[in-house]
Amino acid sequence: MDSLRQKITLGYLAIGALVLALALMAFLELHLLEEKMIAGERVGEFFGFALEIRRFEKNYFLYGQEADLAENRQYVGLARDLLHERRPLFETLAAPAYIDELHDRINSYAEMVDRYARHADAALGAGIRQTGKEILGAAESLSRAQQAMLRLTVERQQRLLIASVAAVALLVAAVVASLRRSFNYVIRQLELRQGQLVRAEKLAALGTLLSGVAHELNNPLSNISSSCEILTEEIDGDDGAFKRELLGQIDGETWRAQRIVRSLLDYARGREFRAETVQIAPLVEDTLRLIRGRIPTRVRVERRIRDELAVSGDRQRLQQILFNLLGNAIEAVGETGEILIAARRVDAAHEPCGGPGALVFGQCAAGPVIEIEVRDSGKGIAPDVLPRIFDPFFTTKEVGQGMGLGLFIVFEIVEEHGGCIAVSSENGKGAAFFVRLPSGESHPT
């Protein structure tokens, strides 16, 4: 959540900074555009003065009126003053030498007009016309240069606007993508925590249920055992041996039921965890000896376990993991098939538990771990069932053939050891369970 909050804050700051920078650039560009427009007005004004100079020049040559001469001199003075006062502006449109030359040409024009007014001369009049034409041509050149510069400024503004919109869009897209990943991560974490809370609630309810059931069964089982002992002592006659055998079977099954009840009580009470170094190969062999009577003769069990592989954990609980997984594998293959039990050391940081496509339950430890695999050649697990197989009381067996606690207990023991479990399966191609446990002597507390 802190990471998501930081990303949102950074996203807002980044967008705000970009918008502020773009606004500053737009302000500077608009200020520059305003200066160009003012410059355009001054250049247009100068061009207008040049036109008036030429107009009154022609009128004076045609009619010889003093009023036209006065107007001509007035506009010459205005053009000269504007060129002098706004010289930096005009130098942005032409080289300083060109402006100096234009200034000298206006001064020369004024002198020639003054001389012509005192003494009309045809050659001098031709010079005035030529110089006036050059002044007007220079004004036109400055006007065209100013218009071209204004167009460039407007085009630059357009490009800046497009670039600004693109930059904001890209930044917003990047922020949205980052936030989307963060939200998805938070949602996954919430779903995981929700699942853990549900499991914790189910486990608490399961503990209460098991404790009550165990206490309720313990008394009648004790009474049955005591009655069997009494009857055994009092039996005599020819059929006494047979009756003692039957009572012995009853007593044996009663003690077996009492051991089951004791196991339920231990589970409900949360027996203290006893950590020790457990060699995997001997543990598998001991478990197979316990379950050997349930393995059909045409089911082949293959073992691929190196002798040196070991984990740190509670031996009894680790054996319960193997006992439950092997029991499920035996039921899955039926009368004919194969079961593989393998173990290997892997680096959890580089190899996902169970490989690609496997469904992982629990938080896998990082670093070197021991992965125990139990694979069968049975009919497999349906995809819609797979995510629920570790839920308590969930079973696909017929009523009375299972309580749906075997895999749930496996998952709880794996988590208790700081490991994880993965399962992969295809319909008709069997199922594989992968249990990862931290290797070494230390055990997570």
Backbone torsions as a table, in degrees:
resi	resn	phi	psi	omega
1	MET	NA	-39.4	177.6
2	ASP	-62.3	-40.9	178.9
3	SER	-62.9	-42.2	178.8
4	LEU	-63.7	-42.4	178.9
5	ARG	-62.9	-40.7	178.2
6	GLN	-64.8	-40.0	179.5
7	LYS	-65.7	-40.6	177.8
8	ILE	-62.8	-44.6	179.4
9	THR	-62.5	-46.9	179.1
10	LEU	-62.9	-37.3	178.4
11	GLY	-62.5	-45.9	178.0
12	TYR	-62.7	-43.2	-179.7
13	LEU	-63.5	-41.7	-179.6
14	ALA	-64.6	-45.4	179.1
15	ILE	-64.7	-42.0	178.8
16	GLY	-62.1	-43.9	179.3
17	ALA	-63.3	-41.4	179.9
18	LEU	-65.8	-44.1	179.2
19	VAL	-62.6	-41.5	178.7
20	LEU	-63.2	-43.8	178.6
21	ALA	-63.7	-42.3	178.8
22	LEU	-66.1	-38.0	177.8
23	ALA	-64.2	-40.5	178.0
24	LEU	-63.9	-43.7	178.1
25	MET	-63.2	-41.2	178.8
26	ALA	-64.0	-39.2	178.3
27	PHE	-63.0	-44.6	179.2
28	LEU	-63.3	-41.5	179.5
29	GLU	-65.7	-39.6	178.0
30	LEU	-66.3	-38.3	176.7
31	HIS	-63.2	-42.4	177.3
32	LEU	-64.0	-40.5	178.1
33	LEU	-63.9	-38.5	177.3
34	GLU	-62.4	-41.8	178.2
35	GLU	-63.0	-38.6	179.3
36	LYS	-66.0	-37.4	179.0
37	MET	-67.5	-39.9	176.3
38	ILE	-63.6	-41.8	177.4
39	ALA	-61.7	-38.3	178.2
40	GLY	-62.5	-38.9	177.7
41	GLU	-63.6	-41.2	-179.7
42	ARG	-67.5	-40.8	178.9
43	VAL	-66.1	-41.0	176.6
44	GLY	-62.4	-37.4	177.5
45	GLU	-64.3	-41.5	178.6
46	PHE	-64.9	-41.2	178.6
47	PHE	-63.1	-37.9	177.0
48	GLY	-64.2	-40.5	176.7
49	PHE	-61.4	-41.0	-179.7
50	ALA	-63.7	-38.4	177.7
51	LEU	-65.4	-42.0	179.3
52	GLU	-65.2	-38.1	177.5
53	ILE	-58.0	-46.2	-177.9
54	ARG	-68.3	-37.5	-177.7
55	ARG	-66.0	-48.0	-178.3
56	PHE	-73.2	-24.9	173.7
57	GLU	-62.6	-46.8	179.9
58	LYS	-64.3	-41.7	179.6
59	ASN	-62.4	-39.6	-179.4
60	TYR	-66.1	-41.5	179.7
61	PHE	-67.2	-30.7	-177.8
62	LEU	-79.4	-45.7	-170.0
63	TYR	-111.4	-16.2	178.1
64	GLY	65.7	26.2	-178.4
65	GLN	-85.2	139.9	-179.2
66	GLU	-66.9	-30.2	179.5
67	ALA	-62.8	-40.6	178.0
68	ASP	-65.7	-37.5	178.9
69	LEU	-65.4	-41.8	179.2
70	ALA	-63.5	-43.2	177.9
71	GLU	-61.4	-41.0	179.1
72	ASN	-60.8	-46.8	-179.9
73	ARG	-63.8	-37.6	179.4
74	GLN	-62.1	-45.8	-178.8
75	TYR	-71.0	-29.8	174.2
76	VAL	-63.8	-43.3	178.9
77	GLY	-64.5	-41.2	178.2
78	LEU	-62.8	-43.0	178.9
79	ALA	-63.4	-41.8	-179.1
80	ARG	-67.3	-43.2	179.5
81	ASP	-64.2	-42.6	179.1
82	LEU	-62.3	-42.3	179.3
83	LEU	-64.4	-35.2	-179.5
84	HIS	-75.3	-45.7	-176.3
85	GLU	-69.5	-35.5	-177.0
86	ARG	-106.3	31.0	-176.3
87	ARG	-56.8	-45.3	179.1
88	PRO	-57.2	-36.4	179.5
89	LEU	-65.9	-45.7	-179.1
90	PHE	-67.6	-28.8	179.6
91	GLU	-71.7	-16.3	172.8
92	THR	-75.1	-15.3	-178.9
93	LEU	-104.0	-22.6	-178.6
94	ALA	-149.6	164.5	-178.8
95	ALA	-67.9	150.6	179.1
96	PRO	-56.4	-36.5	179.4
97	ALA	-63.9	-36.5	178.6
98	TYR	-66.2	-39.8	178.4
99	ILE	-66.6	-40.4	176.9
100	ASP	-60.8	-43.3	180.0
101	GLU	-63.7	-40.0	178.7
102	LEU	-65.6	-40.7	178.4
103	HIS	-62.3	-43.7	178.5
104	ASP	-65.3	-36.3	-178.6
105	ARG	-67.5	-36.5	177.7
106	ILE	-66.8	-42.2	177.8
107	ASN	-62.4	-42.0	179.1
108	SER	-64.5	-38.9	179.0
109	TYR	-61.9	-45.0	-179.3
110	ALA	-62.2	-41.1	179.5
111	GLU	-65.2	-41.3	-179.4
112	MET	-65.9	-37.9	177.6
113	VAL	-63.6	-42.1	179.0
114	ASP	-63.0	-42.8	179.9
115	ARG	-66.3	-39.8	-179.9
116	TYR	-64.9	-34.5	179.6
117	ALA	-66.2	-33.8	179.1
118	ARG	-79.4	-35.6	-177.4
119	HIS	-150.7	105.0	-178.4
120	ALA	-66.5	133.0	-179.6
121	ASP	-143.7	133.9	-176.3
122	ALA	-63.5	-42.3	-180.0
123	ALA	-65.0	-39.7	178.8
124	LEU	-66.6	-38.2	177.4
125	GLY	-63.2	-39.9	177.0
126	ALA	-63.5	-38.3	178.1
127	GLY	-65.1	-38.0	178.5
128	ILE	-63.5	-45.7	179.8
129	ARG	-60.4	-43.8	-178.1
130	GLN	-64.6	-44.7	180.0
131	THR	-65.8	-41.5	177.1
132	GLY	-60.8	-39.2	177.4
133	LYS	-63.1	-39.4	-180.0
134	GLU	-67.5	-38.3	178.1
135	ILE	-64.2	-43.8	178.7
136	LEU	-63.8	-39.6	177.2
137	GLY	-63.2	-39.5	178.2
138	ALA	-65.7	-39.9	178.2
139	ALA	-63.2	-40.4	176.9
140	GLU	-62.9	-41.7	178.6
141	SER	-61.5	-44.4	178.4
142	LEU	-63.4	-38.8	179.3
143	SER	-64.6	-43.5	178.3
144	ARG	-64.6	-40.7	178.9
145	ALA	-63.1	-40.4	179.3
146	GLN	-66.0	-40.4	178.9
147	GLN	-64.9	-40.0	177.8
148	ALA	-63.8	-41.7	179.0
149	MET	-65.3	-37.5	178.1
150	LEU	-65.1	-40.5	177.4
151	ARG	-62.4	-42.1	178.5
152	LEU	-62.0	-39.4	179.2
153	THR	-64.6	-42.3	178.8
154	VAL	-65.2	-41.5	177.9
155	GLU	-64.0	-39.0	177.5
156	ARG	-64.4	-38.0	175.9
157	GLN	-61.8	-41.0	179.0
158	GLN	-63.7	-45.7	178.9
159	ARG	-62.8	-39.9	178.6
160	LEU	-62.9	-41.1	179.4
161	LEU	-63.2	-44.7	179.1
162	ILE	-63.4	-44.4	179.7
163	ALA	-63.7	-37.5	179.8
164	SER	-64.8	-45.8	179.3
165	VAL	-62.3	-42.4	179.5
166	ALA	-64.3	-42.1	-179.5
167	ALA	-64.2	-44.4	178.5
168	VAL	-63.2	-41.6	180.0
169	ALA	-63.3	-43.6	179.4
170	LEU	-64.8	-42.9	180.0
171	LEU	-64.7	-43.6	178.8
172	VAL	-62.7	-41.2	178.9
173	ALA	-62.9	-41.2	179.2
174	ALA	-64.8	-43.4	179.6
175	VAL	-64.4	-43.3	179.6
176	VAL	-62.9	-42.0	178.6
177	ALA	-62.8	-43.9	179.3
178	SER	-63.9	-43.4	179.1
179	LEU	-65.7	-35.5	178.9
180	ARG	-63.5	-44.0	177.0
181	ARG	-61.7	-41.6	-179.3
182	SER	-65.9	-42.7	178.7
183	PHE	-63.1	-41.6	178.3
184	ASN	-62.0	-40.3	178.7
185	TYR	-64.4	-43.9	179.5
186	VAL	-62.8	-41.2	179.5
187	ILE	-62.8	-42.7	177.9
188	ARG	-61.9	-40.9	179.5
189	GLN	-65.8	-40.2	178.0
190	LEU	-64.5	-40.8	177.8
191	GLU	-63.4	-40.8	179.0
192	LEU	-63.6	-45.7	178.9
193	ARG	-63.6	-38.9	178.5
194	GLN	-61.9	-43.2	177.7
195	GLY	-62.0	-39.8	178.9
196	GLN	-65.8	-38.6	177.8
197	LEU	-65.1	-41.8	178.1
198	VAL	-61.7	-43.3	179.1
199	ARG	-63.3	-40.0	179.8
200	ALA	-63.8	-42.0	177.7
201	GLU	-63.9	-42.6	179.0
202	LYS	-64.1	-38.5	-179.3
203	LEU	-65.8	-40.9	178.5
204	ALA	-63.4	-44.3	177.9
205	ALA	-63.5	-38.9	179.5
206	LEU	-63.6	-41.9	179.6
207	GLY	-61.9	-44.2	178.2
208	THR	-62.4	-43.5	-179.9
209	LEU	-63.6	-47.3	-177.9
210	LEU	-64.1	-40.0	179.9
211	SER	-62.8	-43.5	179.3
212	GLY	-66.3	-44.2	-179.9
213	VAL	-62.7	-42.9	-178.2
214	ALA	-62.9	-43.5	179.2
215	HIS	-64.9	-38.3	-179.2
216	GLU	-67.8	-35.2	-178.3
217	LEU	-81.5	-25.4	-172.6
218	ASN	-64.1	-41.9	-177.7
219	ASN	-66.2	-50.2	178.6
220	PRO	-63.8	-32.6	177.5
221	LEU	-66.5	-39.0	177.2
222	SER	-64.5	-40.0	178.8
223	ASN	-64.8	-42.6	178.8
224	ILE	-61.5	-43.2	-179.4
225	SER	-63.2	-43.7	179.7
226	SER	-63.9	-41.4	179.1
227	SER	-63.7	-39.7	177.7
228	CYS	-61.7	-41.8	179.4
229	GLU	-63.2	-42.2	-179.4
230	ILE	-65.4	-46.6	-179.6
231	LEU	-62.9	-38.5	179.8
232	THR	-60.8	-39.5	-178.6
233	GLU	-71.0	-27.3	-173.8
234	GLU	-98.5	-5.2	-177.5
235	ILE	-76.2	135.9	172.1
236	ASP	-148.0	176.1	-179.4
237	GLY	104.1	-179.9	-174.9
238	ASP	-66.4	-36.8	-177.8
239	ASP	-93.8	18.6	-178.2
240	GLY	-64.5	-39.1	-177.8
241	ALA	-63.2	-41.6	-178.9
242	PHE	-66.5	-40.2	-179.9
243	LYS	-67.7	-38.7	177.7
244	ARG	-62.7	-36.1	178.3
245	GLU	-64.0	-43.7	179.3
246	LEU	-63.8	-44.3	179.0
247	LEU	-65.1	-33.4	177.0
248	GLY	-64.4	-39.8	177.1
249	GLN	-64.5	-41.9	177.5
250	ILE	-61.5	-44.4	-179.3
251	ASP	-64.7	-39.6	179.1
252	GLY	-64.9	-42.9	178.8
253	GLU	-67.8	-32.1	177.3
254	THR	-65.1	-45.2	177.5
255	TRP	-63.9	-34.4	177.2
256	ARG	-65.0	-42.4	177.6
257	ALA	-64.4	-36.5	178.2
258	GLN	-66.1	-36.2	177.3
259	ARG	-65.5	-38.6	177.0
260	ILE	-63.4	-43.7	178.5
261	VAL	-61.3	-40.9	179.0
262	ARG	-63.4	-37.9	177.4
263	SER	-65.0	-40.1	177.4
264	LEU	-63.0	-40.7	178.6
265	LEU	-65.2	-41.8	177.6
266	ASP	-60.6	-42.1	-179.5
267	TYR	-66.5	-43.2	-179.0
268	ALA	-66.7	-34.4	-178.8
269	ARG	-81.9	-13.5	-179.2
270	GLY	71.6	66.4	-178.6
271	ARG	-54.4	143.5	-177.6
272	GLU	-58.7	138.4	-179.5
273	PHE	-75.8	126.7	-179.6
274	ARG	-113.1	101.2	-176.3
275	ALA	-85.7	137.7	175.3
276	GLU	-156.8	166.2	176.3
277	THR	-79.4	121.8	-174.7
278	VAL	-117.0	118.6	175.0
279	GLN	-75.0	131.2	-172.1
280	ILE	-73.5	-43.9	-176.5
281	ALA	-58.9	-50.4	177.5
282	PRO	-63.0	-35.0	179.3
283	LEU	-62.8	-42.3	178.4
284	VAL	-63.5	-43.1	-179.5
285	GLU	-63.5	-43.1	178.2
286	ASP	-62.5	-40.5	179.7
287	THR	-65.9	-40.4	178.5
288	LEU	-64.1	-34.8	178.1
289	ARG	-65.3	-37.3	179.8
290	LEU	-68.7	-32.2	-173.2
291	ILE	-104.8	3.3	-174.0
292	ARG	-55.7	-38.9	-177.2
293	GLY	-64.8	-17.4	-179.7
294	ARG	-92.5	-6.9	-176.1
295	ILE	-89.4	118.9	178.0
296	PRO	-61.3	155.5	-175.8
297	THR	-65.7	-27.8	-178.0
298	ARG	-94.8	13.9	175.2
299	VAL	-103.0	121.7	-178.6
300	ARG	-96.7	129.6	178.9
301	VAL	-108.5	119.1	-179.8
302	GLU	-107.8	137.9	179.6
303	ARG	-119.2	131.8	175.5
304	ARG	-130.8	82.0	-174.5
305	ILE	-137.8	125.3	175.4
306	ARG	-77.8	145.6	-173.6
307	ASP	-63.6	-30.1	-173.1
308	GLU	-80.6	-9.7	-176.2
309	LEU	-71.3	131.2	-178.6
310	ALA	-151.0	156.2	175.1
311	VAL	-129.9	164.3	175.3
312	SER	-103.4	119.7	-178.3
313	GLY	-177.2	-173.2	179.4
314	ASP	-86.3	114.3	-173.4
315	ARG	-59.2	-42.9	-177.3
316	GLN	-63.2	-41.5	-178.0
317	ARG	-73.2	-36.2	175.7
318	LEU	-63.5	-38.4	177.3
319	GLN	-65.5	-33.3	177.4
320	GLN	-65.4	-35.3	175.4
321	ILE	-59.4	-53.1	-178.8
322	LEU	-62.5	-41.1	-178.6
323	PHE	-60.2	-45.3	-178.3
324	ASN	-69.8	-42.9	-179.4
325	LEU	-66.3	-42.1	178.1
326	LEU	-67.2	-37.5	177.5
327	GLY	-61.6	-41.9	177.5
328	ASN	-65.7	-38.6	179.6
329	ALA	-65.2	-40.1	179.0
330	ILE	-63.7	-42.1	178.3
331	GLU	-67.0	-32.5	-177.5
332	ALA	-71.3	-39.0	-175.7
333	VAL	-79.9	-23.9	-179.8
334	GLY	76.0	-139.6	-174.9
335	GLU	-81.8	-21.6	-177.2
336	THR	-138.7	134.1	177.4
337	GLY	161.8	-168.2	-177.9
338	GLU	-133.4	145.1	175.9
339	ILE	-128.7	131.0	179.3
340	LEU	-113.4	130.8	172.4
341	ILE	-119.6	118.5	-176.6
342	ALA	-135.0	158.1	176.9
343	ALA	-147.4	144.0	178.7
344	ARG	-157.1	159.4	176.8
345	ARG	-92.4	131.4	-178.7
346	VAL	-133.9	161.5	173.8
347	ASP	-99.8	108.4	-174.1
348	ALA	-62.6	-23.7	-177.9
349	ALA	-71.6	-22.5	-175.0
350	HIS	-115.8	-14.1	-178.2
351	GLU	-125.9	114.0	178.6
352	PRO	-65.2	147.8	-178.0
353	CYS	-63.7	126.5	178.7
354	GLY	80.4	-7.6	-179.8
355	GLY	84.0	178.8	-178.9
356	PRO	-60.3	136.9	176.6
357	GLY	88.7	-10.5	-179.4
358	ALA	-76.6	147.6	178.3
359	LEU	-93.0	119.3	-173.1
360	VAL	-101.9	137.4	177.3
361	PHE	-123.1	131.9	-179.7
362	GLY	91.8	172.2	179.7
363	GLN	-98.0	112.9	-178.7
364	CYS	-72.9	138.2	176.8
365	ALA	-70.4	151.3	178.4
366	ALA	-89.3	161.2	177.7
367	GLY	84.6	-163.4	-177.9
368	PRO	-67.5	129.7	177.7
369	VAL	-137.3	165.5	174.6
370	ILE	-104.3	127.9	179.1
371	GLU	-109.9	120.5	177.9
372	ILE	-104.1	127.7	-177.1
373	GLU	-115.5	133.0	173.2
374	VAL	-124.6	112.7	-174.1
375	ARG	-123.4	141.1	177.6
376	ASP	-128.4	163.8	-179.2
377	SER	-105.0	30.0	-177.2
378	GLY	-77.7	-158.6	-174.6
379	LYS	-82.8	-7.8	177.6
380	GLY	87.2	-180.0	-177.8
381	ILE	-117.7	133.0	-178.8
382	ALA	-63.0	141.9	-178.2
383	PRO	-58.6	-34.3	-178.7
384	ASP	-75.0	-17.5	-179.6
385	VAL	-91.5	-29.4	-170.4
386	LEU	-52.3	-46.7	-177.1
387	PRO	-65.8	-12.7	-173.9
388	ARG	-107.5	1.3	-169.9
389	ILE	-66.9	-20.8	-180.0
390	PHE	-97.0	5.4	176.7
391	ASP	-74.6	141.4	178.3
392	PRO	-66.1	140.4	177.9
393	PHE	69.0	10.7	176.3
394	PHE	-92.0	126.4	179.4
395	THR	-150.3	150.3	175.3
396	THR	-104.5	5.0	-179.3
397	LYS	-80.3	166.1	177.2
398	GLU	-66.5	157.5	179.1
399	VAL	-58.1	131.4	179.0
400	GLY	91.6	-6.1	-178.0
401	GLN	-103.1	-0.2	178.5
402	GLY	176.3	148.7	-178.8
403	MET	-95.2	-10.4	-178.2
404	GLY	77.1	29.4	-179.2
405	LEU	-110.2	-13.3	-174.4
406	GLY	-58.5	-56.7	-178.1
407	LEU	-70.9	-30.7	175.9
408	PHE	-62.4	-44.2	177.9
409	ILE	-64.7	-39.0	176.6
410	VAL	-57.3	-47.8	-178.4
411	PHE	-62.5	-42.6	-179.7
412	GLU	-62.9	-40.8	180.0
413	ILE	-67.7	-40.9	178.4
414	VAL	-61.0	-45.8	178.3
415	GLU	-63.9	-36.6	179.1
416	GLU	-62.1	-29.9	178.8
417	HIS	-88.2	4.5	179.7
418	GLY	75.5	27.7	-178.4
419	GLY	-117.3	-165.6	177.9
420	CYS	-144.2	167.5	-179.9
421	ILE	-137.3	141.3	178.5
422	ALA	-128.8	155.2	179.0
423	VAL	-139.2	138.9	174.2
424	SER	-133.3	143.1	-176.4
425	SER	-160.6	150.0	171.4
426	GLU	-132.2	141.5	179.1
427	ASN	-57.4	127.3	178.4
428	GLY	80.8	-1.2	-177.7
429	LYS	-123.0	15.6	175.7
430	GLY	84.6	-178.5	-179.1
431	ALA	-135.8	155.4	179.4
432	ALA	-136.1	131.3	175.6
433	PHE	-110.6	135.6	-178.8
434	PHE	-123.4	116.5	179.6
435	VAL	-107.2	122.5	177.9
436	ARG	-109.1	126.2	-179.6
437	LEU	-128.3	142.2	178.1
438	PRO	-61.9	136.4	177.9
439	SER	-91.1	167.4	178.8
440	GLY	105.6	-176.7	-175.4
441	GLU	-87.5	-25.2	-175.9
442	SER	-79.9	156.7	178.8
443	HIS	-134.0	135.1	179.8
444	PRO	-61.9	136.9	-178.9
445	THR	-92.7	NA	NA
